[in-house]
């Protein structure tokens, strides 16, 4: 088993691979001074899959885009998480456990009295608080399943509305259905 991290997550989690598809170079190909270059130096013993190579950083390896495109036949790569999931499809990974890929956040709202209040997840559905890339990752989760990869998510994640799983249209009378031993109506159960 390997631990893969996205972008700066390698700073707080031991990583076997880091996926860093943006930020190292700007649109003209110059080194971006946003901290990525120093980050790559700090993790010199960890392979970093990227769109760009650097002679002075041998741990940065080119993401195998052509191999991944040929294996997946997919062209939708909206963010770095998508590249990691596509790579998993290409190399035959059997299970992916995803953490920190929520793409939605609690927002603070200023009420009429000028006081800050936290907006709950229930209120969030009316607020455009979902980061771009949410749909692309959800799409790639489906592609992973087509490749036979089991996707595991924490029960509280907002990704793919996983924290609010239910059978739409049934309201509070959710059916209890067993499918191959999986309790689909249990929101804390396994999500295979």
C-alpha positions as CSV (number, residue, x, y, z in Angstrom):
1,X,0.0,0.0,0.0
2,X,1.1,3.5,-0.8
3,X,0.2,6.9,0.5
4,X,-0.2,9.5,-2.2
5,X,-0.7,13.2,-1.4
6,X,-1.8,16.2,-3.4
7,X,0.2,19.4,-3.6
8,X,1.3,20.6,-0.1
9,X,-0.3,17.7,1.8
10,X,3.1,16.1,1.8
11,X,4.0,18.6,4.5
12,X,1.7,17.0,7.1
13,X,1.5,13.4,5.9
14,X,4.2,10.9,5.0
15,X,4.0,10.4,1.2
16,X,5.2,7.6,-1.1
17,X,4.2,9.8,-4.1
18,X,3.2,13.4,-4.4
19,X,1.0,14.7,-7.3
20,X,1.8,18.3,-8.2
21,X,0.3,19.2,-11.5
22,X,0.1,22.9,-11.1
23,X,2.0,25.8,-9.7
24,X,5.6,24.8,-10.4
25,X,5.9,26.8,-13.6
26,X,3.8,29.7,-14.7
27,X,2.0,29.8,-18.1
28,X,5.3,31.0,-19.8
29,X,7.3,28.1,-18.3
30,X,9.2,30.1,-15.7
31,X,9.7,28.8,-12.2
32,X,6.8,30.0,-10.1
33,X,7.9,31.5,-6.8
34,X,4.8,30.3,-4.9
35,X,6.8,27.9,-2.7
36,X,6.5,24.8,-4.9
37,X,10.2,24.7,-5.8
38,X,11.3,24.8,-2.1
39,X,8.6,22.2,-1.3
40,X,10.1,19.9,-3.9
41,X,13.6,20.4,-2.5
42,X,12.3,19.6,1.0
43,X,10.8,16.3,-0.3
44,X,13.8,15.3,-2.4
45,X,13.5,11.6,-1.6
46,X,9.8,11.4,-2.6
47,X,8.8,11.1,-6.3
48,X,6.7,14.1,-7.3
49,X,4.6,13.5,-10.4
50,X,4.3,16.8,-12.3
51,X,3.7,18.3,-15.8
52,X,7.2,19.9,-15.6
53,X,10.7,18.6,-15.0
54,X,13.7,20.3,-13.4
55,X,17.3,19.3,-13.8
56,X,18.1,20.3,-10.3
57,X,15.2,18.3,-8.8
58,X,15.6,14.7,-9.8
59,X,12.6,13.7,-7.7
60,X,10.2,15.5,-10.0
61,X,9.2,13.0,-12.7
62,X,6.9,13.7,-15.6
63,X,3.3,12.5,-15.2
64,X,2.8,9.7,-17.8
65,X,0.0,11.6,-19.5
66,X,0.1,9.7,-22.8
67,X,0.1,6.3,-21.0
68,X,-2.8,7.4,-18.8
69,X,-4.8,8.8,-21.7
70,X,-4.3,5.5,-23.7
71,X,-5.3,3.4,-20.6
72,X,-8.3,5.4,-19.6
73,X,-9.5,6.9,-22.9
74,X,-10.6,9.9,-20.8
75,X,-9.8,13.6,-21.4
76,X,-11.3,15.3,-18.3
77,X,-8.5,16.4,-16.0
78,X,-9.9,19.3,-14.0
79,X,-7.5,19.2,-11.1
80,X,-4.6,17.3,-9.5
81,X,-6.9,14.8,-7.7
82,X,-8.2,13.7,-11.2
83,X,-4.7,13.0,-12.3
84,X,-4.0,10.9,-9.2
85,X,-7.2,8.9,-9.8
86,X,-6.4,8.4,-13.5
87,X,-2.9,7.2,-12.6
88,X,-4.5,4.7,-10.1
89,X,-6.7,3.4,-13.0
90,X,-3.6,3.0,-15.2
91,X,-1.4,1.1,-12.8
92,X,-4.0,-1.3,-11.5
93,X,-4.7,0.0,-8.0
94,X,-7.5,-2.0,-6.3
95,X,-8.6,0.4,-3.6
96,X,-8.4,4.1,-3.0
97,X,-9.1,5.8,0.3
98,X,-9.6,9.5,-0.1
99,X,-9.3,12.1,2.6
100,X,-9.3,15.9,2.4
101,X,-10.9,16.0,-1.0
102,X,-14.2,17.7,0.1
103,X,-14.1,20.7,-2.3
104,X,-16.8,22.3,-0.1
105,X,-16.3,24.3,3.1
106,X,-18.1,25.9,5.9
107,X,-18.5,29.6,5.2
108,X,-18.9,32.4,7.7
109,X,-21.7,34.7,7.1
110,X,-22.1,38.2,8.6
111,X,-25.6,38.7,9.9
112,X,-27.5,42.0,10.2
113,X,-26.0,42.8,13.6
114,X,-22.5,42.5,12.1
115,X,-21.8,39.3,14.0
116,X,-20.1,36.3,12.3
117,X,-22.1,33.1,12.1
118,X,-21.1,29.7,10.7
119,X,-23.3,28.4,8.0
120,X,-24.1,24.7,8.4
121,X,-23.9,22.0,5.7
122,X,-27.7,22.1,5.5
123,X,-27.6,25.8,4.6
124,X,-24.7,25.3,2.3
125,X,-26.8,23.8,-0.5
126,X,-28.2,27.2,-1.3
127,X,-24.7,28.8,-1.3
128,X,-22.2,28.5,-4.1
129,X,-19.6,27.2,-1.8
130,X,-18.3,24.3,-3.8
131,X,-14.8,24.6,-5.2
132,X,-14.2,24.1,-8.9
133,X,-13.1,20.6,-9.6
134,X,-15.8,18.9,-7.4
135,X,-17.6,17.5,-10.4
136,X,-14.4,16.3,-12.1
137,X,-13.3,14.3,-9.1
138,X,-16.8,12.8,-8.7
139,X,-16.6,11.8,-12.4
140,X,-13.2,10.2,-11.9
141,X,-14.5,8.2,-8.9
142,X,-17.0,6.6,-11.3
143,X,-14.2,5.9,-13.8
144,X,-12.2,4.3,-11.0
145,X,-15.2,2.0,-10.3
146,X,-15.4,1.1,-14.0
147,X,-11.7,0.0,-13.6
148,X,-12.7,-2.2,-10.6
149,X,-11.2,0.2,-8.0
150,X,-13.1,0.4,-4.7
151,X,-13.4,4.0,-3.6
152,X,-13.6,4.6,0.2
153,X,-14.6,8.0,1.6
154,X,-14.9,9.2,5.2
155,X,-18.6,9.4,6.3
156,X,-18.4,13.1,6.8
157,X,-17.0,14.2,3.4
158,X,-19.1,16.5,1.2
159,X,-17.5,15.0,-1.9
160,X,-20.3,13.5,-4.1
161,X,-22.7,14.4,-1.3
162,X,-21.4,11.4,0.6
163,X,-22.3,12.9,4.0
164,X,-25.9,13.1,2.9
165,X,-26.5,9.7,1.2
166,X,-30.1,8.7,0.7
167,X,-32.5,7.4,-1.8
168,X,-33.9,10.6,-3.4
169,X,-37.7,10.8,-3.3
170,X,-38.2,8.5,-0.3
171,X,-37.9,11.2,2.4
172,X,-37.7,9.9,5.9
173,X,-39.0,6.5,4.9
174,X,-35.7,5.3,3.4
175,X,-35.8,1.7,2.1
176,X,-33.5,-0.8,3.8
177,X,-32.0,-2.8,0.9
178,X,-29.2,-5.4,1.0
179,X,-27.0,-5.6,-2.1
180,X,-24.3,-8.3,-2.0
181,X,-24.1,-7.8,1.8
182,X,-23.9,-4.1,1.8
183,X,-26.4,-2.0,3.7
184,X,-27.1,0.8,1.2
185,X,-29.2,2.8,3.6
186,X,-26.6,3.0,6.3
187,X,-24.8,6.3,5.8
188,X,-21.9,5.2,8.1
189,X,-21.4,1.9,6.3
190,X,-19.0,0.9,3.7
191,X,-19.5,2.7,0.4
192,X,-18.5,0.1,-2.1
